[in-house]
Amino acid sequence: MAHPSTGERRRNARPPSPWGMFIRGFIKRPVMVGAVAYSTRRLVEHMISRCDWANCKLFVEYGPGVGTFCRPILEKLPADGMLIAIDTNPDFIDYLKQTIDDPRFVAVLGSAADVERIVRENGHDKADYITSGLPFSTLPKGIGPAIAAATHRILRPGGAFLVYQYSPKVKQFLTPQFKRIEHAMEWWNVPPAQLYWAWKD
């Protein structure tokens, strides 16, 4: 009786749990993971509560990790909408491709700084909303400002950059690009999170 090949065993293996995957990513690349615990559903719902879902055709997420935001976004996204998730960690991208089966979902291995190219390669000119939990204050020098600038350029007028962080320093990256920034706290999270909605008026 033939034994399955290594490739077949890998394809048939069950993916790890979200928590196990998150911890693995944090241990391997701690400066690229924004927290030691992934976001609560309450934080996610608070962050995306101000979106105009009926008119959302393209939602982009930077640093999706294990998909904590992806699934709630897909629940609200119209049938003709698209969610593009961009991450520099190939383990997270592979995990998302294994665990999210939705034709509206695209997982891209790449940098958020290249969002303009990635959006256009996927058939869109502008994004309606972009969300990010990337740890801006620990990114390599110059990357945070580059991401903020590219995000502003690719958003449609009336769109927003939705940012959740554990340090208020992220506002330093937002204010050069966005004139209207709203702020709130989500206390029911570990640790409590700073929430920012930066609007492109």
DRENLUMMI-641403 format. One record per atom (N, C-alpha, C, O): residue number from 1; x, y, z. Coordinates in nm, 2 decimals, m for minus. Example, Ala and Ser with C-alpha at 12.3 -4.5 7.8 and 13.67 -1.06 7.14 Angstrom:
2
> 1  1.32  m0.57  0.78
> 1  1.23  m0.45  0.78
> 1  1.32  m0.33  0.78
> 1  1.42  m0.33  0.85
> 2  1.28  m0.22  0.71
> 2  1.37  m0.11  0.71
> 2  1.29  0.00  0.79
> 2  1.34  0.11  0.80
END
This chain:
201
> 1  0.08  m0.12  0.00
> 1  0.00  0.00  0.00
> 1  0.09  0.13  0.00
> 1  0.18  0.14  0.08
> 2  0.06  0.21  m0.09
> 2  0.15  0.33  m0.11
> 2  0.12  0.43  0.01
> 2  0.01  0.45  0.05
> 3  0.23  0.49  0.05
> 3  0.22  0.59  0.16
> 3  0.21  0.73  0.10
> 3  0.27  0.75  m0.01
> 4  0.14  0.82  0.16
> 4  0.13  0.95  0.10
> 4  0.26  1.02  0.10
> 4  0.34  1.01  0.20
> 5  0.28  1.10  0.00
> 5  0.41  1.18  m0.01
> 5  0.40  1.29  0.10
> 5  0.30  1.32  0.16
> 6  0.52  1.35  0.12
> 6  0.53  1.46  0.21
> 6  0.44  1.58  0.17
> 6  0.37  1.64  0.25
> 7  0.44  1.60  0.04
> 7  0.35  1.71  m0.01
> 7  0.20  1.68  0.01
> 7  0.13  1.77  0.05
> 8  0.16  1.56  m0.01
> 8  0.02  1.52  0.02
> 8  m0.01  1.53  0.17
> 8  m0.12  1.58  0.20
> 9  0.08  1.49  0.25
> 9  0.05  1.50  0.40
> 9  0.04  1.65  0.44
> 9  m0.05  1.68  0.52
> 10  0.12  1.74  0.38
> 10  0.12  1.88  0.41
> 10  m0.02  1.94  0.37
> 10  m0.08  2.02  0.44
> 11  m0.06  1.90  0.25
> 11  m0.19  1.95  0.20
> 11  m0.31  1.90  0.28
> 11  m0.41  1.98  0.30
> 12  m0.30  1.78  0.33
> 12  m0.41  1.72  0.40
> 12  m0.41  1.76  0.55
> 12  m0.51  1.73  0.62
> 13  m0.30  1.81  0.60
> 13  m0.29  1.84  0.74
> 13  m0.38  1.95  0.78
> 13  m0.40  2.05  0.70
> 14  m0.44  1.94  0.90
> 14  m0.53  2.05  0.95
> 14  m0.44  2.17  0.98
> 14  m0.33  2.15  1.05
> 15  m0.48  2.29  0.95
> 15  m0.41  2.41  0.99
> 15  m0.41  2.42  1.14
> 15  m0.50  2.38  1.21
> 16  m0.31  2.49  1.20
> 16  m0.31  2.51  1.35
> 16  m0.42  2.60  1.39
> 16  m0.48  2.67  1.30
> 17  m0.45  2.61  1.52
> 17  m0.55  2.70  1.57
> 17  m0.51  2.84  1.55
> 17  m0.39  2.87  1.53
> 18  m0.61  2.93  1.54
> 18  m0.57  3.08  1.53
> 18  m0.47  3.12  1.64
> 18  m0.38  3.19  1.61
> 19  m0.50  3.08  1.76
> 19  m0.41  3.12  1.87
> 19  m0.27  3.06  1.85
> 19  m0.17  3.13  1.87
> 20  m0.26  2.94  1.82
> 20  m0.13  2.87  1.79
> 20  m0.05  2.94  1.68
> 20  0.07  2.96  1.69
> 21  m0.13  2.98  1.57
> 21  m0.07  3.05  1.46
> 21  m0.02  3.19  1.50
> 21  0.09  3.23  1.46
> 22  m0.10  3.26  1.58
> 22  m0.06  3.39  1.62
> 22  0.06  3.39  1.71
> 22  0.15  3.47  1.68
> 23  0.07  3.30  1.80
> 23  0.19  3.29  1.89
> 23  0.31  3.25  1.81
> 23  0.42  3.31  1.83
> 24  0.30  3.16  1.71
> 24  0.41  3.13  1.62
> 24  0.46  3.25  1.55
> 24  0.58  3.27  1.54
> 25  0.37  3.33  1.49
> 25  0.41  3.45  1.42
> 25  0.47  3.55  1.51
> 25  0.57  3.62  1.47
> 26  0.42  3.56  1.64
> 26  0.48  3.66  1.73
> 26  0.62  3.62  1.77
> 26  0.71  3.71  1.78
> 27  0.64  3.49  1.79
> 27  0.78  3.45  1.83
> 27  0.88  3.47  1.72
> 27  0.99  3.50  1.74
> 28  0.83  3.44  1.59
> 28  0.92  3.45  1.48
> 28  0.95  3.59  1.44
> 28  1.07  3.62  1.41
> 29  0.85  3.68  1.45
> 29  0.87  3.82  1.40
> 29  0.80  3.92  1.50
> 29  0.70  3.98  1.46
> 30  0.85  3.93  1.62
> 30  0.77  4.01  1.72
> 30  0.75  4.16  1.68
> 30  0.65  4.22  1.71
> 31  0.85  4.22  1.61
> 31  0.84  4.36  1.58
> 31  0.73  4.39  1.47
> 31  0.69  4.50  1.45
> 32  0.69  4.28  1.40
> 32  0.59  4.30  1.30
> 32  0.45  4.26  1.34
> 32  0.35  4.27  1.27
> 33  0.44  4.21  1.47
> 33  0.31  4.17  1.52
> 33  0.27  4.28  1.63
> 33  0.35  4.30  1.72
> 34  0.16  4.34  1.62
> 34  0.13  4.46  1.70
> 34  0.10  4.43  1.84
> 34  0.09  4.53  1.92
> 35  0.07  4.31  1.89
> 35  0.04  4.28  2.03
> 35  0.07  4.14  2.06
> 35  0.10  4.06  1.97
> 36  0.06  4.11  2.19
> 36  0.09  3.97  2.24
> 36  m0.04  3.89  2.24
> 36  m0.04  3.77  2.28
> 37  m0.15  3.95  2.21
> 37  m0.28  3.88  2.20
> 37  m0.36  3.94  2.08
> 37  m0.35  4.06  2.06
> 38  m0.43  3.85  2.01
> 38  m0.50  3.91  1.90
> 38  m0.63  3.98  1.94
> 38  m0.68  3.95  2.05
> 39  m0.68  4.07  1.86
> 39  m0.79  4.16  1.89
> 39  m0.92  4.09  1.92
> 39  m0.95  3.99  1.87
> 40  m0.99  4.15  2.02
> 40  m1.12  4.09  2.06
> 40  m1.23  4.13  1.95
> 40  m1.21  4.22  1.87
> 41  m1.34  4.05  1.95
> 41  m1.44  4.08  1.85
> 41  m1.50  4.22  1.88
> 41  m1.55  4.28  1.78
> 42  m1.50  4.26  2.00
> 42  m1.56  4.39  2.04
> 42  m1.47  4.50  1.97
> 42  m1.53  4.60  1.92
> 43  m1.34  4.49  1.98
> 43  m1.26  4.58  1.91
> 43  m1.28  4.59  1.76
> 43  m1.29  4.70  1.71
> 44  m1.29  4.47  1.70
> 44  m1.31  4.46  1.56
> 44  m1.44  4.53  1.52
> 44  m1.45  4.62  1.43
> 45  m1.55  4.50  1.59
> 45  m1.68  4.56  1.56
> 45  m1.68  4.71  1.58
> 45  m1.74  4.79  1.50
> 46  m1.61  4.76  1.69
> 46  m1.60  4.90  1.71
> 46  m1.52  4.97  1.60
> 46  m1.56  5.08  1.55
> 47  m1.41  4.91  1.55
> 47  m1.33  4.97  1.45
> 47  m1.40  4.98  1.32
> 47  m1.39  5.08  1.25
> 48  m1.48  4.88  1.28
> 48  m1.55  4.89  1.15
> 48  m1.69  4.94  1.15
> 48  m1.76  4.93  1.05
> 49  m1.73  4.99  1.27
> 49  m1.87  5.03  1.29
> 49  m1.91  5.16  1.21
> 49  m2.02  5.19  1.18
> 50  m1.81  5.24  1.16
> 50  m1.83  5.36  1.09
> 50  m1.83  5.35  0.94
> 50  m1.83  5.45  0.87
> 51  m1.81  5.23  0.89
> 51  m1.80  5.20  0.75
> 51  m1.94  5.21  0.68
> 51  m2.04  5.16  0.74
> 52  m1.95  5.26  0.56
> 52  m2.07  5.26  0.48
> 52  m2.07  5.13  0.40
> 52  m2.02  5.14  0.28
> 53  m2.12  5.02  0.45
> 53  m2.10  4.89  0.39
> 53  m2.18  4.88  0.25
> 53  m2.13  4.81  0.16
> 54  m2.29  4.95  0.24
> 54  m2.37  4.94  0.12
> 54  m2.29  4.99  0.00
> 54  m2.32  4.95  m0.11
> 55  m2.20  5.09  0.02
> 55  m2.12  5.14  m0.09
> 55  m1.97  5.11  m0.08
> 55  m1.89  5.18  m0.14
> 56  m1.94  4.99  m0.02
> 56  m1.81  4.95  m0.01
> 56  m1.78  4.84  m0.12
> 56  m1.83  4.73  m0.12
> 57  m1.69  4.88  m0.21
> 57  m1.65  4.78  m0.31
> 57  m1.51  4.72  m0.29
> 57  m1.49  4.61  m0.33
> 58  m1.42  4.79  m0.22
> 58  m1.29  4.74  m0.19
> 58  m1.25  4.78  m0.05
> 58  m1.24  4.90  m0.01
> 59  m1.22  4.68  0.03
> 59  m1.17  4.69  0.17
> 59  m1.03  4.63  0.17
> 59  m1.01  4.52  0.11
> 60  m0.93  4.70  0.23
> 60  m0.79  4.65  0.23
> 60  m0.75  4.64  0.38
> 60  m0.79  4.72  0.46
> 61  m0.68  4.53  0.41
> 61  m0.63  4.52  0.55
> 61  m0.48  4.50  0.54
> 61  m0.43  4.41  0.47
> 62  m0.41  4.57  0.63
> 62  m0.26  4.55  0.64
> 62  m0.24  4.47  0.77
> 62  m0.30  4.49  0.87
> 63  m0.16  4.37  0.75
> 63  m0.12  4.28  0.87
> 63  m0.24  4.20  0.92
> 63  m0.27  4.21  1.04
> 64  m0.30  4.12  0.84
> 64  m0.42  4.05  0.88
> 64  m0.40  3.94  0.98
> 64  m0.49  3.90  1.05
> 65  m0.27  3.90  0.99
> 65  m0.24  3.79  1.09
> 65  m0.33  3.67  1.06
> 65  m0.32  3.61  0.96
> 66  m0.40  3.62  1.17
> 66  m0.48  3.50  1.16
> 66  m0.62  3.53  1.11
> 66  m0.71  3.44  1.11
> 67  m0.65  3.65  1.06
> 67  m0.78  3.68  1.00
> 67  m0.89  3.73  1.10
> 67  m1.01  3.71  1.07
> 68  m0.85  3.78  1.21
> 68  m0.94  3.83  1.32
> 68  m1.04  3.94  1.26
> 68  m1.15  3.94  1.29
> 69  m0.98  4.02  1.17
> 69  m1.07  4.12  1.11
> 69  m1.13  4.07  0.98
> 69  m1.24  4.11  0.94
> 70  m1.06  3.98  0.91
> 70  m1.11  3.94  0.78
> 70  m1.25  3.88  0.78
> 70  m1.33  3.92  0.70
> 71  m1.28  3.79  0.88
> 71  m1.41  3.73  0.88
> 71  m1.52  3.82  0.91
> 71  m1.62  3.82  0.84
> 72  m1.51  3.91  1.01
> 72  m1.62  4.01  1.03
> 72  m1.64  4.11  0.91
> 72  m1.75  4.14  0.88
> 73  m1.53  4.14  0.85
> 73  m1.54  4.23  0.73
> 73  m1.62  4.16  0.62
> 73  m1.71  4.21  0.56
> 74  m1.58  4.03  0.59
> 74  m1.65  3.95  0.49
> 74  m1.80  3.93  0.52
> 74  m1.88  3.93  0.43
> 75  m1.83  3.93  0.65
> 75  m1.97  3.91  0.69
> 75  m2.05  4.04  0.64
> 75  m2.17  4.02  0.61
> 76  m1.99  4.15  0.64
> 76  m2.06  4.28  0.61
> 76  m2.04  4.32  0.47
> 76  m2.12  4.40  0.42
> 77  m1.94  4.28  0.40
> 77  m1.91  4.32  0.27
> 77  m2.01  4.28  0.17
> 77  m2.06  4.17  0.18
> 78  m2.05  4.37  0.08
> 78  m2.15  4.33  m0.03
> 78  m2.10  4.21  m0.11
> 78  m1.98  4.18  m0.12
> 79  m2.20  4.15  m0.18
> 79  m2.16  4.03  m0.26
> 79  m2.07  4.07  m0.37
> 79  m1.99  3.98  m0.42
> 80  m2.07  4.19  m0.42
> 80  m1.97  4.23  m0.53
> 80  m1.85  4.30  m0.48
> 80  m1.78  4.36  m0.55
> 81  m1.83  4.30  m0.35
> 81  m1.71  4.36  m0.29
> 81  m1.59  4.27  m0.29
> 81  m1.60  4.16  m0.33
> 82  m1.48  4.33  m0.25
> 82  m1.35  4.25  m0.24
> 82  m1.28  4.30  m0.11
> 82  m1.28  4.41  m0.08
> 83  m1.21  4.20  m0.05
> 83  m1.12  4.22  0.06
> 83  m0.99  4.18  0.02
> 83  m0.97  4.06  m0.01
> 84  m0.89  4.27  0.03
> 84  m0.75  4.23  0.00
> 84  m0.67  4.24  0.13
> 84  m0.67  4.35  0.20
> 85  m0.61  4.13  0.17
> 85  m0.53  4.13  0.30
> 85  m0.39  4.12  0.26
> 85  m0.34  4.03  0.18
> 86  m0.31  4.21  0.31
> 86  m0.16  4.22  0.27
> 86  m0.08  4.19  0.40
> 86  m0.10  4.26  0.50
> 87  0.01  4.10  0.39
> 87  0.10  4.07  0.50
> 87  0.24  4.03  0.45
> 87  0.25  3.97  0.34
> 88  0.34  4.06  0.52
> 88  0.48  4.03  0.49
> 88  0.52  3.89  0.54
> 88  0.62  3.84  0.50
> 89  0.43  3.83  0.62
> 89  0.46  3.70  0.68
> 89  0.40  3.59  0.59
> 89  0.28  3.58  0.59
> 90  0.48  3.51  0.53
> 90  0.42  3.40  0.44
> 90  0.34  3.30  0.52
> 90  0.25  3.24  0.46
> 91  0.38  3.27  0.64
> 91  0.30  3.18  0.72
> 91  0.16  3.23  0.74
> 91  0.06  3.14  0.73
> 92  0.14  3.35  0.77
> 92  0.00  3.41  0.79
> 92  m0.07  3.40  0.65
> 92  m0.19  3.37  0.65
> 93  m0.01  3.44  0.54
> 93  m0.08  3.43  0.41
> 93  m0.12  3.29  0.38
> 93  m0.23  3.27  0.33
> 94  m0.03  3.19  0.40
> 94  m0.07  3.05  0.38
> 94  m0.19  3.01  0.46
> 94  m0.28  2.94  0.42
> 95  m0.18  3.05  0.59
> 95  m0.29  3.02  0.68
> 95  m0.42  3.08  0.64
> 95  m0.53  3.01  0.64
> 96  m0.42  3.20  0.59
> 96  m0.55  3.26  0.55
> 96  m0.60  3.19  0.42
> 96  m0.72  3.17  0.41
> 97  m0.51  3.16  0.33
> 97  m0.56  3.09  0.21
> 97  m0.62  2.95  0.24
> 97  m0.71  2.91  0.17
> 98  m0.57  2.89  0.35
> 98  m0.62  2.76  0.39
> 98  m0.75  2.77  0.46
> 98  m0.84  2.68  0.45
> 99  m0.78  2.88  0.53
> 99  m0.89  2.88  0.62
> 99  m1.00  2.97  0.58
> 99  m1.11  2.97  0.64
> 100  m0.98  3.06  0.48
> 100  m1.09  3.15  0.43
> 100  m1.12  3.11  0.29
> 100  m1.04  3.14  0.20
> 101  m1.24  3.05  0.27
> 101  m1.28  3.01  0.14
> 101  m1.40  3.11  0.09
> 101  m1.51  3.08  0.12
> 102  m1.36  3.21  0.03
> 102  m1.46  3.31  m0.01
> 102  m1.40  3.38  m0.14
> 102  m1.29  3.43  m0.14
> 103  m1.48  3.38  m0.25
> 103  m1.43  3.44  m0.37
> 103  m1.40  3.59  m0.37
> 103  m1.34  3.64  m0.45
> 104  m1.45  3.65  m0.26
> 104  m1.43  3.80  m0.25
> 104  m1.30  3.83  m0.18
> 104  m1.26  3.94  m0.16
> 105  m1.23  3.72  m0.13
> 105  m1.11  3.74  m0.05
> 105  m0.98  3.71  m0.13
> 105  m0.97  3.61  m0.20
> 106  m0.88  3.80  m0.11
> 106  m0.75  3.79  m0.18
> 106  m0.65  3.81  m0.07
> 106  m0.64  3.92  m0.01
> 107  m0.56  3.71  m0.05
> 107  m0.45  3.73  0.04
> 107  m0.32  3.75  m0.04
> 107  m0.29  3.67  m0.13
> 108  m0.25  3.86  m0.01
> 108  m0.13  3.89  m0.09
> 108  m0.01  3.90  0.00
> 108  m0.01  3.97  0.11
> 109  0.10  3.83  m0.04
> 109  0.23  3.84  0.03
> 109  0.30  3.96  m0.02
> 109  0.34  3.97  m0.13
> 110  0.32  4.06  0.07
> 110  0.38  4.19  0.02
> 110  0.38  4.29  0.13
> 110  0.34  4.27  0.25
> 111  0.42  4.41  0.09
> 111  0.43  4.52  0.19
> 111  0.31  4.62  0.17
> 111  0.27  4.64  0.06
> 112  0.26  4.67  0.28
> 112  0.16  4.77  0.27
> 112  0.20  4.90  0.20
> 112  0.12  4.97  0.14
> 113  0.33  4.92  0.20
> 113  0.38  5.04  0.12
> 113  0.36  5.03  m0.03
> 113  0.36  5.12  m0.10
> 114  0.33  4.90  m0.08
> 114  0.30  4.88  m0.22
> 114  0.15  4.87  m0.24
> 114  0.11  4.81  m0.34
> 115  0.07  4.92  m0.15
> 115  m0.08  4.91  m0.16
> 115  m0.13  4.96  m0.30
> 115  m0.23  4.90  m0.35
> 116  m0.08  5.07  m0.35
> 116  m0.13  5.12  m0.48
> 116  m0.12  5.02  m0.59
> 116  m0.21  4.99  m0.66
> 117  0.00  4.96  m0.60
> 117  0.02  4.86  m0.70
> 117  m0.07  4.74  m0.68
> 117  m0.13  4.68  m0.78
> 118  m0.08  4.69  m0.56
> 118  m0.16  4.57  m0.53
> 118  m0.30  4.59  m0.56
> 118  m0.37  4.50  m0.61
> 119  m0.35  4.71  m0.52
> 119  m0.50  4.74  m0.55
> 119  m0.52  4.74  m0.70
> 119  m0.62  4.68  m0.74
> 120  m0.43  4.80  m0.78
> 120  m0.46  4.81  m0.92
> 120  m0.44  4.67  m0.99
> 120  m0.51  4.64  m1.08
> 121  m0.35  4.59  m0.94
> 121  m0.33  4.46  m0.99
> 121  m0.45  4.37  m0.97
> 121  m0.47  4.27  m1.04
> 122  m0.53  4.41  m0.87
> 122  m0.66  4.33  m0.84
> 122  m0.78  4.40  m0.90
> 122  m0.89  4.37  m0.86
> 123  m0.76  4.49  m1.00
> 123  m0.87  4.54  m1.08
> 123  m0.94  4.66  m1.02
> 123  m1.05  4.69  m1.06
> 124  m0.88  4.74  m0.92
> 124  m0.95  4.85  m0.86
> 124  m0.86  4.97  m0.88
> 124  m0.74  4.96  m0.89
> 125  m0.92  5.09  m0.88
> 125  m0.85  5.22  m0.89
> 125  m0.83  5.28  m0.75
> 125  m0.73  5.34  m0.72
> 126  m0.93  5.26  m0.66
> 126  m0.93  5.32  m0.53
> 126  m0.98  5.21  m0.43
> 126  m1.06  5.12  m0.46
> 127  m0.95  5.24  m0.30
> 127  m1.00  5.16  m0.19
> 127  m1.10  5.24  m0.12
> 127  m1.08  5.36  m0.11
> 128  m1.21  5.18  m0.06
> 128  m1.30  5.25  0.02
> 128  m1.25  5.27  0.16
> 128  m1.26  5.38  0.22
> 129  m1.20  5.16  0.21
> 129  m1.15  5.16  0.35
> 129  m1.03  5.07  0.36
> 129  m1.01  4.97  0.29
> 130  m0.94  5.11  0.45
> 130  m0.82  5.04  0.47
> 130  m0.80  5.03  0.62
> 130  m0.81  5.13  0.69
> 131  m0.78  4.91  0.68
> 131  m0.76  4.90  0.82
> 131  m0.62  4.84  0.85
> 131  m0.56  4.77  0.77
> 132  m0.57  4.88  0.96
> 132  m0.43  4.83  1.00
> 132  m0.41  4.82  1.15
> 132  m0.45  4.91  1.22
> 133  m0.34  4.71  1.18
> 133  m0.29  4.70  1.32
> 133  m0.14  4.69  1.32
> 133  m0.08  4.65  1.42
> 134  m0.08  4.73  1.21
> 134  0.07  4.73  1.21
> 134  0.13  4.82  1.32
> 134  0.08  4.93  1.34
> 135  0.23  4.77  1.38
> 135  0.30  4.85  1.49
> 135  0.38  4.96  1.43
> 135  0.50  4.94  1.41
> 136  0.32  5.07  1.39
> 136  0.39  5.18  1.32
> 136  0.52  5.23  1.39
> 136  0.62  5.25  1.32
> 137  0.52  5.23  1.52
> 137  0.63  5.29  1.59
> 137  0.75  5.19  1.59
> 137  0.87  5.24  1.62
> 138  0.74  5.07  1.55
> 138  0.85  4.97  1.55
> 138  0.89  4.93  1.41
> 138  0.98  4.85  1.39
> 139  0.82  4.99  1.31
> 139  0.85  4.96  1.17
> 139  0.99  5.02  1.13
> 139  1.03  5.12  1.20
> 140  1.06  4.96  1.04
> 140  1.19  5.02  1.00
> 140  1.17  5.17  0.96
> 140  1.07  5.21  0.91
> 141  1.27  5.25  0.98
> 141  1.27  5.39  0.95
> 141  1.22  5.42  0.81
> 141  1.27  5.36  0.71
> 142  1.12  5.51  0.80
> 142  1.07  5.55  0.67
> 142  0.95  5.47  0.62
> 142  0.88  5.52  0.53
> 143  0.93  5.35  0.67
> 143  0.83  5.27  0.63
> 143  0.69  5.32  0.67
> 143  0.59  5.32  0.59
> 144  0.68  5.36  0.80
> 144  0.55  5.41  0.85
> 144  0.50  5.53  0.77
> 144  0.39  5.53  0.72
> 145  0.58  5.64  0.75
> 145  0.54  5.75  0.66
> 145  0.51  5.71  0.52
> 145  0.41  5.76  0.46
> 146  0.58  5.62  0.46
> 146  0.55  5.57  0.33
> 146  0.42  5.50  0.32
> 146  0.34  5.52  0.22
> 147  0.39  5.42  0.42
> 147  0.26  5.35  0.42
> 147  0.14  5.45  0.43
> 147  0.04  5.44  0.36
> 148  0.16  5.55  0.52
> 148  0.05  5.65  0.55
> 148  0.03  5.73  0.42
> 148  m0.09  5.76  0.38
> 149  0.14  5.77  0.35
> 149  0.12  5.85  0.23
> 149  0.06  5.76  0.11
> 149  m0.03  5.81  0.05
> 150  0.10  5.64  0.10
> 150  0.04  5.55  m0.01
> 150  m0.11  5.52  0.02
> 150  m0.19  5.52  m0.07
> 151  m0.14  5.51  0.15
> 151  m0.27  5.48  0.19
> 151  m0.36  5.60  0.15
> 151  m0.47  5.58  0.10
> 152  m0.32  5.72  0.18
> 152  m0.40  5.84  0.15
> 152  m0.42  5.85  0.00
> 152  m0.53  5.89  m0.04
> 153  m0.32  5.82  m0.08
> 153  m0.33  5.83  m0.22
> 153  m0.43  5.73  m0.28
> 153  m0.51  5.77  m0.37
> 154  m0.43  5.61  m0.23
> 154  m0.52  5.51  m0.29
> 154  m0.66  5.51  m0.24
> 154  m0.75  5.45  m0.30
> 155  m0.69  5.58  m0.13
> 155  m0.82  5.59  m0.08
> 155  m0.91  5.68  m0.17
> 155  m0.86  5.78  m0.22
> 156  m1.03  5.65  m0.18
> 156  m1.13  5.74  m0.25
> 156  m1.16  5.85  m0.16
> 156  m1.16  5.84  m0.04
> 157  m1.20  5.97  m0.22
> 157  m1.26  6.07  m0.13
> 157  m1.38  6.02  m0.05
> 157  m1.47  5.96  m0.11
> 158  m1.38  6.05  0.08
> 158  m1.48  6.00  0.17
> 158  m1.44  5.87  0.23
> 158  m1.51  5.82  0.32
> 159  m1.33  5.80  0.18
> 159  m1.29  5.68  0.24
> 159  m1.21  5.71  0.37
> 159  m1.19  5.82  0.41
> 160  m1.17  5.60  0.44
> 160  m1.10  5.62  0.57
> 160  m0.99  5.51  0.59
> 160  m1.00  5.40  0.54
> 161  m0.89  5.55  0.67
> 161  m0.79  5.46  0.72
> 161  m0.82  5.43  0.86
> 161  m0.82  5.52  0.95
> 162  m0.85  5.31  0.89
> 162  m0.90  5.26  1.02
> 162  m0.78  5.20  1.09
> 162  m0.73  5.09  1.05
> 163  m0.73  5.26  1.20
> 163  m0.60  5.22  1.26
> 163  m0.63  5.19  1.41
> 163  m0.68  5.27  1.48
> 164  m0.59  5.07  1.45
> 164  m0.59  5.03  1.59
> 164  m0.45  5.00  1.64
> 164  m0.38  4.93  1.58
> 165  m0.41  5.07  1.75
> 165  m0.28  5.06  1.80
> 165  m0.28  5.05  1.96
> 165  m0.39  5.08  2.02
> 166  m0.17  5.03  2.01
> 166  m0.16  5.02  2.16
> 166  m0.07  5.14  2.21
> 166  m0.03  5.15  2.33
> 167  m0.04  5.23  2.12
> 167  0.04  5.35  2.15
> 167  m0.02  5.47  2.07
> 167  m0.05  5.45  1.95
> 168  m0.04  5.58  2.13
> 168  m0.09  5.70  2.06
> 168  0.01  5.76  1.96
> 168  m0.02  5.85  1.89
> 169  0.14  5.71  1.96
> 169  0.24  5.76  1.87
> 169  0.20  5.75  1.72
> 169  0.25  5.82  1.64
> 170  0.11  5.65  1.69
> 170  0.07  5.64  1.55
> 170  0.01  5.76  1.49
> 170  0.02  5.78  1.37
> 171  m0.05  5.85  1.57
> 171  m0.10  5.97  1.52
> 171  0.00  6.06  1.45
> 171  m0.03  6.14  1.36
> 172  0.13  6.05  1.49
> 172  0.23  6.12  1.43
> 172  0.25  6.08  1.28
> 172  0.29  6.16  1.20
> 173  0.21  5.96  1.25
> 173  0.22  5.91  1.11
> 173  0.09  5.95  1.03
> 173  0.10  5.97  0.91
> 174  m0.02  5.97  1.10
> 174  m0.14  6.00  1.03
> 174  m0.16  6.15  1.00
> 174  m0.21  6.19  0.89
> 175  m0.12  6.24  1.09
> 175  m0.15  6.38  1.08
> 175  m0.09  6.45  0.96
> 175  m0.15  6.54  0.90
> 176  0.03  6.41  0.91
> 176  0.08  6.47  0.79
> 176  0.00  6.45  0.66
> 176  0.00  6.52  0.57
> 177  m0.09  6.34  0.66
> 177  m0.16  6.30  0.55
> 177  m0.31  6.33  0.56
> 177  m0.38  6.36  0.46
> 178  m0.36  6.32  0.68
> 178  m0.51  6.32  0.70
> 178  m0.55  6.44  0.79
> 178  m0.49  6.46  0.90
> 179  m0.64  6.52  0.75
> 179  m0.68  6.64  0.82
> 179  m0.78  6.61  0.92
> 179  m0.79  6.68  1.03
> 180  m0.87  6.51  0.90
> 180  m0.98  6.48  0.99
> 180  m0.95  6.34  1.05
> 180  m0.96  6.24  0.98
> 181  m0.92  6.34  1.18
> 181  m0.89  6.22  1.25
> 181  m0.98  6.21  1.37
> 181  m0.97  6.29  1.46
> 182  m1.06  6.10  1.38
> 182  m1.14  6.07  1.50
> 182  m1.07  5.97  1.59
> 182  m1.00  5.88  1.53
> 183  m1.09  5.97  1.72
> 183  m1.02  5.89  1.81
> 183  m1.12  5.83  1.91
> 183  m1.22  5.90  1.95
> 184  m1.10  5.71  1.95
> 184  m1.17  5.64  2.06
> 184  m1.08  5.54  2.13
> 184  m0.98  5.50  2.07
> 185  m1.12  5.49  2.24
> 185  m1.05  5.38  2.31
> 185  m1.14  5.26  2.31
> 185  m1.26  5.27  2.33
> 186  m1.08  5.14  2.30
> 186  m1.15  5.02  2.33
> 186  m1.09  4.95  2.45
> 186  m0.98  4.89  2.44
> 187  m1.16  4.97  2.56
> 187  m1.11  4.92  2.69
> 187  m1.12  4.77  2.70
> 187  m1.05  4.71  2.78
> 188  m1.22  4.71  2.63
> 188  m1.25  4.57  2.64
> 188  m1.15  4.49  2.55
> 188  m1.20  4.42  2.46
> 189  m1.03  4.51  2.57
> 189  m0.92  4.45  2.49
> 189  m0.80  4.44  2.57
> 189  m0.78  4.52  2.67
> 190  m0.71  4.34  2.54
> 190  m0.59  4.32  2.62
> 190  m0.47  4.33  2.52
> 190  m0.45  4.25  2.44
> 191  m0.39  4.45  2.54
> 191  m0.42  4.56  2.62
> 191  m0.53  4.65  2.56
> 191  m0.56  4.63  2.44
> 192  m0.58  4.75  2.64
> 192  m0.67  4.85  2.58
> 192  m0.61  4.91  2.45
> 192  m0.49  4.94  2.45
> 193  m0.70  4.94  2.35
> 193  m0.65  4.98  2.22
> 193  m0.69  5.12  2.19
> 193  m0.80  5.17  2.23
> 194  m0.60  5.19  2.12
> 194  m0.63  5.33  2.06
> 194  m0.69  5.30  1.93
> 194  m0.63  5.23  1.84
> 195  m0.80  5.36  1.90
> 195  m0.87  5.35  1.77
> 195  m0.87  5.49  1.70
> 195  m0.91  5.59  1.76
> 196  m0.83  5.48  1.57
> 196  m0.83  5.61  1.49
> 196  m0.90  5.58  1.36
> 196  m0.88  5.48  1.29
> 197  m0.99  5.68  1.32
> 197  m1.05  5.68  1.19
> 197  m1.00  5.81  1.12
> 197  m1.03  5.92  1.15
> 198  m0.91  5.79  1.02
> 198  m0.85  5.90  0.95
> 198  m0.92  5.91  0.81
> 198  m0.91  5.82  0.73
> 199  m1.00  6.02  0.80
> 199  m1.08  6.03  0.68
> 199  m1.02  6.11  0.57
> 199  m0.95  6.21  0.59
> 200  m1.04  6.07  0.45
> 200  m0.99  6.14  0.33
> 200  m1.11  6.23  0.28
> 200  m1.19  6.18  0.21
> 201  m1.11  6.35  0.32
> 201  m1.22  6.44  0.28
> 201  m1.21  6.50  0.14
> 201  m1.29  6.57  0.09
END
